[in-house]
Amino acid sequence: MTPSAARLHPADPFGTAALRAATLSAWRDSPTRLAEDVAAEAELRHIGYRDRWFTELAANAADAALAAPAPGRMRVVVDGAQVRIANTGAPLTRAGVQALTALRVSPKGMSPKADEPAAIGRFGVGFRATSFVDRVDLLSTSGAITFDRQATAAAVAALPVDAPDVPAQRLAWPLTAAPSPGYATEVVLHCADETQAQTLAAHAAAEAEDLLLALSALVEIVVDDTAITRRVDGDHVVIDVDGHPHRRWLRSSAGGTHWLVPVVDGRLQPLTDDVLRSPTPTQIPLSLPARLVTDLPLTPDRRGLHPDADLATAAVGYTALVAAAPDDQKHLLVPAPAFAAGAEDARLRTAVLATLAADRWVPGVDGRRLAPERTLVLRGLTPDLADLLGDVLEPLAHPLVSDGPEAAAVLRLGAEELGLAQLADVLSGVDRLPSWWGRLYAALDPLVTGPDAVAELGALPIPRADGRSHRGVRGVFDVDLPADDELVLDWVPTVHPAAAHPLLERLGLERLTVSQVLAHPGLEQRVADADELSDTEHEELVDAVLRLLDASDAEPTVPTWLGALDVPDSEGELRPADELLLPGSPLASVLAADAPLGVIDADFVAAYGARPLRRLGAGWGFTTVHDDLPTAPDHDLDGEADWWDGLEVPPEALRAVRDLDLVAPDRWGRALTLLAQDPDIAADLADPDGYTVWWLRRHAEPIAGTPLRRCAAPDTDSWRGLFDPLDHPSAAALTALLVGAEPDDTDDADGWLAALADPARPVPPGVAARAHAAVVQAYRAGRVRLDRLDPPLGLRTLAGSVSSDAVVLDAPWWVAVVPPADAVLVGAHPEARSAADFAALVDAPLASETLSVHVVSVGRFLDPESGPALRLAAATGWGLSGPLVAHDALVVAVFDDDDAERRVRVPRWRDTAGTLHVEHCVPWDPTGPDPRRPREETP
């Protein structure tokens, strides 16, 4: 059915009647032409422009806005089963109607003005995207037309042709309707039902944002009651929904090319896949991080690129997008290595990468923009390090793009990665203050994360304290000095204090303690060659050493040879410091008159203080010698070689009090007081293996003629009567110096035996027995030599007396037969080995070698496992081993060297055959006489 006459425009301003007549005539003359038009429209509807109806109408609206010219606005409204799409801009023209009915003709490029923007597709082939509905009205302020499939079918029915189908948009009829107020043109889609209409409106809403981004001539699309608008905010394009920000895009433009990337909460959100838009979407896939909107020519269906178009030209402007991105996010826009989405994508990626490599967009440390292919990247660069290297390395990338994916992106574009080894080489020619180097080391420290980094910085320049520079840390040292002490040590190359940093130690810098610097071979050589130094050089050397000695509160270890450094004495002469005393030294009061020690000049002491001079070796109280790694007894200590030889293994460290041999013999009481009251010597006085204790025990004689090692502690009676107690106020601190459990050596053993043989000493028998055992133990330990021991003139007996004819008891049963005044006991319980050793040491006979004993009483054999035997053993504590003979009264005959016989009743006896004779088999009556007491019997 044709449109009703009431709705036809009688004037027909677009000449649709003539257009219809021409088309119908062509179909009548050529039914094939009709079939071709049906097929062409179907192909455009189902293939070329399928689902692109809103895109094509938006493109028409953009063209109308450009033609106006004015910002374009669109409105989509659902009215029952109708969808009304209105737009502002230029109204419909006669040429536009002709193009719409011609099927394959578009008025694009027909603008008579050369400087007008190129049209996107106004009322051209793309309009066929709406042919999926049977009727489309096109209402404009210049007139209105309608395309109606039913009207077309009626017109074709009057023709002498067989037409099973007709095109929907080849014949147009005029209408009297007008567009909605405020709009120039309105397209009305007559849908099959309301559901289809709602679906089409939802489709329009979904595409609105993308179309506003692609079609810059449009600024607003309203779908029903939702207004979607676009506005420009600096480098950003903002999509608002009902006046509220919905999405933000960073944009750059160059001519007709625009690059965009989404921004969410200030962070770029790179795309992973998109399509080329020219300016509406095509079917050309792109894999770049940003959206491309350009104006390259396309195929007629606007889905593919025209063969004459070069997509690589669209790379122009991409650098501007990267440059506009925040510095810490620029890398997100550098295409990552990946397979291209297609041939066109590959060409575009290649062009974009080439452009990015050559253009200046990388932030530099100096604020300039750098081209990646001419940029240096130092991974891990920090702001502090960048500040230091900015005027040294050029062109150097900013810290924001010097690590992680940021650096990787720049390096992919041809930047040169600067390794730590290269950095060290570059810095070798840099001349800066030591404090600058100190800041550089602090800034480099975070970059040195493993052994490889340490190795790379092996040639890093190091400023020395003497003003010179050193390549690498090998051969240069750091010294533990106060931070503000700029002491120059010319005998050892050291790092300048202002440049010192822990990084250098991580690189292998050897850190020297004050003790190590003082022990340095260079200083030893300087001291040895002191006579060849000028007065000024000598003064500088002495000044450096004394300041170094005073640099630490902790006392350093000072090598013995350093005491040879000359300092002025009170006579104005230069003498070795270790041959001088400090003025007022208490040590002077205990030295012998001929002690070779002078006094340091008082003004010199005032200039440097007493502490460094004492550490150097000058005397105040007693001075100690330190050596952390002694290798020989070469410390100029009296008797040091003898002490060294007496050690089982060489000492791991040496600490000793020196000049002990200079004490006057009659002043040891005062000298011991000085030693005991010196806190620095307390440890030396408590070390039993140390040199100091060794020497004092042997040579210090606070009691005339008696060394300390044979003086007893006043609060013990272990050696009562044998050794005199030390009567000294500091005796408690001198315990390690006093007599011990055993003699130290052969000389000491001589002293013990001499004291035991002194009849004037009231030595209890028990003390004597323990002393005899102690001498034997020292002998067995190898400290006492038999061939060097002098036998005493007498021996202390069980009676407490001293005898020159005593015998040493070598078994317990000899106690009953040898008179106490003739018996010598070694320990509380006589046993053969100890008795034999002691007899050999003192050249005395054993009881078993001097006397002959025979059992004369008669007894009876007893089983050692019997009850009576067991009770006897339990009651006496005797060991009843071997053959056992019990006697009612056990009597033995004793014969001496003169064969004189005497008989003695004894509690037990073991004869030469090994038989044990015992008296009684049961415990004795404790109320009666003790039969175990020896009694002489008349033969």
C-alpha positions, 0 to 999 in steps of 0.5 A, a space after each residue: 500500500 502506498 503512503 496515504 495521500 494526506 501524508 504526501 508532500 504535494 510540492 515534493 521538494 526533493 523530486 522523489 516522483 521523478 526519481 521513482 519514475 526513473 527507477 521503475 522505468 529501469 526495472 521495467 526495461 531490465 528485470 535483472 536490474 531489479 534483481 541486482 538492486 534487491 541483492 545489493 541491498 541485501 548484501 549491504 544489510 546482511 554483510 557490509 553494514 550489518 549491526 552498523 545502523 547507529 554507527 552510520 546514522 551517527 556518522 551522518 549526524 557528524 557530517 551534518 554538524 560539520 556542514 552546519 558548522 556547529 557542535 553535533 547533538 543526537 537524540 534517540 527516543 523509543 516511541 512505541 514500536 518506533 525508534 526516533 534518531 534526531 540530530 542537529 546540523 545541516 538539513 537534508 538536501 536534494 543531492 542527499 535524497 538522490 544519493 539515498 535512492 541511488 543505492 551506491 552513490 554518496 554525496 561525500 566530497 561534493 562540498 563546493 568548498 575545498 576547506 570544508 572537513 571531509 564528510 564521513 558518509 552523509 546519506 550514502 551507502 551506509 544508510 542501507 544499514 537501516 534497511 533491516 526494517 521495512 519502513 524508514 522515515 527521514 524528516 528534516 527541516 528542509 522536507 521529509 521522505 519515507 522509504 517503505 517496502 510495502 509501497 515499493 512492492 505495490 509499485 513494482 506489482 504494476 510492472 510486467 515483471 516477476 519480482 518475488 522481493 523488492 529493495 526497501 530503500 530504492 523508492 522514496 515518497 515525500 512526507 509532510 512530517 517534521 523533525 522534533 523541535 531543536 533538531 535539523 533531521 530525524 530518522 524514524 525506524 518503524 520496528 516490528 514491535 516494541 521489543 525490537 525498538 527497545 533492543 535498538 535503543 540499548 544498542 545505541 546507548 552501548 555505542 554512544 561513548 565510542 562514537 563520541 570519541 571517534 566523531 569529534 563533530 558530535 558532543 552529545 548523544 541522548 538515549 531516552 532520558 540518559 545524556 552522554 556527552 563529551 568534553 575536552 579537559 586539557 589533554 584528556 577527553 571526558 565522557 559524562 553521563 547525565 553531567 557526571 564523569 563516566 570515563 576519561 581518556 588521554 588523547 593526542 591529535 595530529 591532523 586527522 589522527 587521534 590516539 586515545 587511552 583510558 585513564 582510571 583513577 589517574 592510571 592509564 589502562 592500556 588496551 589489549 585489543 581494538 579495531 581501527 576507527 576511521 573514524 567509525 569502527 572497521 574490522 581491522 584488528 589492532 593490538 596497540 595499547 591505545 585507540 586509533 581514530 583516523 581519517 584514512 580511506 576505507 572500502 565501501 562497506 567501511 570495514 576494511 582499509 582502502 588499497 591506496 591507504 597507508 596505515 603506517 602514516 597514522 603513527 604520527 601523533 603516537 609520540 605525543 600521546 606517550 609524552 603527555 602520559 605521566 612519566 611513571 606510566 609512559 612505558 604502558 604505552 610502549 607496545 610490548 613484544 607480541 605477535 601482530 593481529 594482522 598485516 595492517 597491525 604489523 605495519 602500524 606497530 613497526 611505524 609506531 616503534 620506529 617513531 617512539 625510538 627516534 622522537 624525544 619523549 623519555 624524561 631525562 635527569 636534567 629535565 630535558 626529553 630524550 630520544 630512546 635511541 640516544 638515551 643511557 639507562 642505569 637500572 635502579 637509578 634513584 633521585 639522589 644518584 640522578 642528582 649526582 650523575 646529572 652533570 656527569 652522564 649525558 643523556 641519562 634517563 630519569 629515575 622514573 624510567 630507570 627500573 622495572 618495566 619502565 626501563 625495559 620499555 625504553 631499552 626495547 626502543 634502543 636505549 643503552 643500558 649502562 652497567 655498574 662496570 661502565 659507570 665505574 669507568 666513566 667516573 674514573 675521569 671525574 674530579 669532585 670533592 671527597 664529600 661528593 664521592 661520599 654522597 655518590 657511594 650512599 646513592 649507589 649502595 641500594 644498587 649493589 645487591 649481590 656479588 656480581 654488582 660488587 665485582 662490577 664496581 671493582 674499579 670505582 674511584 676512591 678519593 684518598 686522605 692524601 689528596 690522590 685518587 685510587 681505582 678500586 678498593 684494593 690497596 686502600 683502607 679505612 680506619 676507625 677514627 672519629 668522623 670529624 678527625 681528618 688525620 692524614 696517615 702517610 704510611 698507609 693509603 686511606 679513604 678520605 674521611 668525607 668519602 667513607 661509606 659502608 658500601 666501600 666495605 661491601 666492595 672489599 675495602 679493608 677496614 683497619 682498626 687503630 691497632 692494625 694501623 699502628 702495626 702497619 709495616 709502613 709505620 714500622 719502617 718509618 720508625 726504623 728510618 726516623 733518623 733519616 727524617 727531617 725535624 719537620 717530618 719527624 714532628 709530623 710523624 710523632 703528631 700523627 701517631 699520638 693523635 691516632 693513639 688518642 683517637 679511641 677510648 678503647 685502648 689499642 694494641 701497640 706493637 713493641 717496636 712503636 715504643 722506639 719512637 723518639 719524643 723529647 725528654 726533660 733534658 731536651 734530648 730525643 729518646 724512645 718513648 718506652 725509655 721514659 716516664 711521665 712526670 710524677 709517675 708512681 712507678 719511679 718510686 719502686 724502680 731500682 736506682 740504676 733503672 735506665 728510664 728518663 722523664 718526658 718533657 712536661 710541655 710535650 705532655 701538656 700538648 698531647 695529654 698523658 693517655 696517648 703517651 702511656 699507650 705509646 709506652 711511656 711509663 706512669 704505672 706499670 706498662 703493658 705490652 700487647 700483641 694480637 698475633 704473637 709469633 715468637 718471644 721477641 717483645 723485649 720482656 725479661 725471661 720471655 723465652 723461658 716462659 714461651 718455651 714452658 707453654 704447651 702451645 704458643 699463645 694466641 695473643 700476648 698481653 704482659 706487664 713490662 719492666 718488672 725486672 727494674 723493680 728494686 728488690 726491697 720495694 716489691 710490697 709497693 710494686 705489688 700495690 701498684 699492680 693490684 690497683 691498676 684496673 688495666 692489669 687486673 686481668 694479667 694478674 689473674 691469668 695463670 698462663 700469662 707472662 705476668 703471672 709467670 714472671 711475678 711468681 718466680 722473681 717477685 719476693 715481697 718476703 725476702 728470699 721467698 718468691 710469691 709462688 711459695 707464699 700462701 694466701 692469708 685466708 687459707 691453711 692448706 699449706 699451714 706451717 709449710 709456706 708463710 702467708 703473704 702479708 699484703 693489703 692486696 693479697 686477695 687480688 694476688 691469689 694467682 701469684 701465690 702457691 698453688 696445688 703443685 710445684 711449677 717446676 724443678 726449682 719450685 720443687 726444690 723450694 718445697 722440699 727445702 721448706 719441708 726439710 726445715 725443722 724450724 717450720 711446724 709442718 703438720 704430718 698431714 700437710 707434709 704427706 699432701 706436699 709429698 704427693 704434690 711433688 710427685 704429681 708435678 714430676 709425673 706431669 713433666 714439670 719436675 726433672 729428676 736429674 735437676 732436682 737437689 735431694 733435700 737434707 731431710 724428710 718430714 716424717 709421720 711424727 712431724 719431725 725431720 729425719 735424714 734416715 727415714 724410709 718411704 712407706 710403700 704399702 699401708 701395712 708398713 705403717 704398723 711396723 715402722 716407727 712414726 719418726 722414721 716413716 715418710 708418707 706420700 699422700 694419705 694412703 700409701 701406695 707403691 708407685 707414688 712411694 717409689 717416685 718420691 723415693 727416687 726424687 728425694 733419694 730415700 729408701 723404701 720401707 720394703 727395701 729396708 726391712 724384712 717381715 715374717 708372720 710368726 703367728 698361726 692362723 687358719 684359711 678363710 673363704 674371702 666370700 664367707 660371711 665372717 670375711 664379708 663382715 670384717 671387710 665391711 667393718 674395716 674397709 679393707 680389701 680382702 682379695 687373694 688367699 686369706 688367713 685369719 689369726 686370733 692374734 696376728 704377730 709379725 717378726 721385723 728384721 732391720 739391716 742389722 738383723 735385729 728382730 722385733 715382734 709386732 702385733 698388727 691388724 693385717 699383713 700381706 706376705 711376699 707370697 701374696 697371702 693376706 693375714 688378718 686378725 679376727 674374723 668378726 668385728 671387735 667389741 668396741 668396749 674392749 681393747 682394740 686388737 688392731 693397735 700394733 703391740 710389740 711381742 717378746 720373742 
